[in-house]
Amino acid sequence: MRQEAERGGGLDGQAVLLVAGLADLAVSTLGSALGTVRGLLRRSDTAELAAEAQHDLVARGRLVLDRYATVPPAHLEVLARHSLARRGVDGV
């Protein structure tokens, strides 16, 4: 099976390699995350760190809402405003 999978022998072999790679990635990521959590729990400024993280998340949330929730002005509306502004400057 291993030799066949190494040669790219069929969809079954590729699927097995893909699943094995994803599982390895998940395990290594989980291990790294657990190490980070352990390190954070040992810190003396955990409350300050959590408050800063909350502040950062709120700021990111505002940015996302500003980016996707606001509707840009209509194109013709922008052109009309530019035209009015030019008329005021040119005096026409």
N, C-alpha and C positions, 0 to 999 in steps of 0.2 A: 504494500500500500504506500509506503513512504517513497519508494523509488518512482512509482507511478505518479504520485502527487508532485514530486520534484520536477518531473518532466512535463508537468501540466497535463497529465493524462486524464482528460475528461472533466466534465462539470462537477461530478461528485468529488473528485480530488481537490478541485479548486474551492468548492464549497467548504470542505473540511478544513483546508488551510485558512480560508477566510474566517471561519468561526473560531479556529484555534488562535489566530492572530488577534481577533477582537477580544477573546477571553483573556489573553495575556495582557493586552492593553488595559482592560478593565481592572484586572488584578493589580497591575503595577500602579495605575492611577489611584485605586482605592488605598493601596498601601502608602502611597505618598500623601494622600489626603489625611489618612489616620495619623501619620507622623506629624503633619502640620497641626492637626487638632491637639495632639498631645503636647506639642511645643507651646501652643497658645494657652492651654490650660495651666501650664507651669508659670506663666508670666504673672507678675504682680499687678499689671495695669490692664487686666482683662476687661474691666468695666469700661474704662476709657476707650479701649480698642473697639468694644462692641458699640459704643455710642458713636464713634467715628465711622464705623462701618454702616450704621443706620443712617447717619448724615449723608454719606456717599451714595447709598442706595436711593434715598429720597431725591438727591440731586440728579441722579441718573434717570429716575422715574420722571422728573420734571422735563428733562431733556427729551426723553422719548415721547412724552405727551405733546410737547411743543412741536416736535418734528412731524408727528403723524396725525395729531388731532386738529391742528389749525389748517384751514382751507386757504390756499393762496388766492390772492385777488384775481379776478377774471382778466384775461389778456386785453380785451377791448377796454375794460375799465382803466387799466394802466395806461394804455395808449391815449385815452381821452384825457386823463390827468396830465400826461406829458404835453398834450396839445394845448390844454388850458394854461399850463405853466409857461409854454413858449409864447402864447398870445399875450400874456401879462408882461413878459420880458420884452418882446418885440414891439408891443404897443399896437398890434394889428387887430 
